[in-house]
Amino acid sequence: MPGGWAELPTDLPGAELFALAPGSPAPAWVYVFRYPGAPIASLRAARRNIPRKGGSIVAERTDRLGGRAATRLDFTFTDDRNAAARATEWFVADGRGGTFVLAVALRSADPALRDDFARRWRF
């Protein structure tokens, strides 16, 4: 984690990590999820859930995460403080038949932070 970030407990299904950037309100946060099944199943669920929850998918493209092929999904949404936010999620096979999802959300942080997390990703 970057300096000053706080890892916090979460009860979100599948979440293995949740951390907030320093500040109030936090300008950025990150989740790591692990789900059973292939990445395409989690990606399909995200494609359904984001618009259902009022978000808008901005872009989808192939990418790499930790040296593995991944799908990157960029979207906007309204956060829990009713403020505009943007997020990027990477969907990648975990090497054991499941899926990791790295999710980086930003309120006001530098957008380069998303790619910085992706570059640092290690399995």
Buried (B, 14 or more C-beta within 10 A) or exposed (E): EEEEBEEEEEEEEBBEBBBBBEEEEBBBBBBBBBBEEBBEBBBEBBBEEBEEEEBEBEEBEEBBBBEBEBBBBBBBBEBEEEEEBBBBBBBBBBEEEBBBBBBBBBBEBEEEBBEEBBEEBEE
